């Protein structure tokens, strides 16, 4: 205890006895302690954040350490989740679940696409809706009471086949007519059917025989009647009957005889009216009027990318289906479509095309088939000559093809040694046997010339073709022939019919092939026919190719400027000769 009172600002004096041992400390300086400074509450609030920061420097407690570990683990998991999500996003971006199955066939990417397609198909089948048919309500049983009730509610005359409606009673005011009134004119649209004749078509329409003969004579002056295409529609106008029971006269007839020609037969007075407004009865003979229609024959050129399917790409570009088939057939005979044509290539096709001033359009045969790669022509084929063969730009025409089966049947006996079914001993079978029904057409496997046609011993009726280069084929056991010796035949042309003549056990075709006079296996040969243009024909061919390549893409699809239809009156040959003489005399003067 302090033995004396202390001032607030003074400290007690230190004990005089010094401490010994570890507890000995240096003596603290003794001096006056400054008086306490009063603290302002506003200053204390400003110093409070600094006091809190000073507490953080203190060692953390166990709870604080546990909390910090949890926070660190959560932050680490968040960082790893972000990295995993980024990696997964990059992986999915590079994963193509729907690749083009026409490219890289057999690769892992291709099999992944096939798996996607199969999976989607299985998923669609798994969720296919259940289309259970609705069950009809069972029919109400009809006993005698129900039938009697229904008969009482029905109209018995109608049930027994009578008619209904207002009818005039058999009184004196009803006078029967000898003939019903008819319309003064009848307009018909008749169509020329396949295999039908021009005269029989008009006769079925009700035209008088005299008018039929006159119409045939007039139309025959403009176009041959056999050239009128089946399906042609004719606008027929029949006039008033001259007497009851007689056929109506032909007042007018109009139809499209050709793409560039329209014919019109009219009788004088058709469509005319008298001064009092009554229609004039046509009279006089039929007259022919030819309407020449302006036609533009600019070829149609279409280009586009091959893509995954050449056929679908060409059809989407507007190429007719028949032209696409001709294009694929022409290319397949020259190049390997599966290996040499890529999806990034461009197809180039030119067709014969006609458009009339009246708006009709008509696509013709294929003129040019090409494939471009990188903006440069890779394959150029143009139709040339009477036979319609396609030639390359160099003037060489080549057609490749495997073994064309001469008949549509399976092979029953191949090439080689076998036991003969009739003779009973083994001998060389120098050909192939095709099973086919009696009368099945037999076609030539390639272009050639008939070197022999007729009976040939055990082969029966046979035809032999020479294909050039020492290669020949023979077709045996025919029932009858369709060609003669010395005749030229084309690939796929019918040369005879299946039979069982000669040494044969039943209807079939025995097919042989020879090279240099020696029998070979027909299954081991692929035909390659070549033709080469030379001289002036090659020059004309290249000029025509240049003209076709200059055709603008889609130029033929533009609308043709409407022009008035030109009318050409028929001119006799004697008048043409007189006109030529007068023209020659005028030039000499």
JOQUI-V600506 format. One line per field, one symbol per residue. burial: + if it has 9 or more other ideal C-beta (glycine too) atoms within 8 Angstrom, else -. Layout:
burial: ???
This chain:
burial: -------------------------------------------+--------------------+--+------------------------------+-+-------++++++-++----------------------------++----------+--------------------------+--+-+++-----+--+++-+-++--++-+++-+++-++-+--+---++++++++++------++++++++-+-+-+++++++-++-----------+---++++++++++--+++++++++---+-++++-+-+---++-+++-++-+++-+---+-+-+++++++++++++-----+--++++++++---+-++++++----++++--+++++-+-++-++-+-+---+----+--------+-++++-+---+++++++++++-++--+--+++++++++---+++++++++-+-+-----+-+-+-++++++++-+--+++++++++----+++--+-+-+-+-+----+--++-++--+--+--+++---+----+----------+-------------
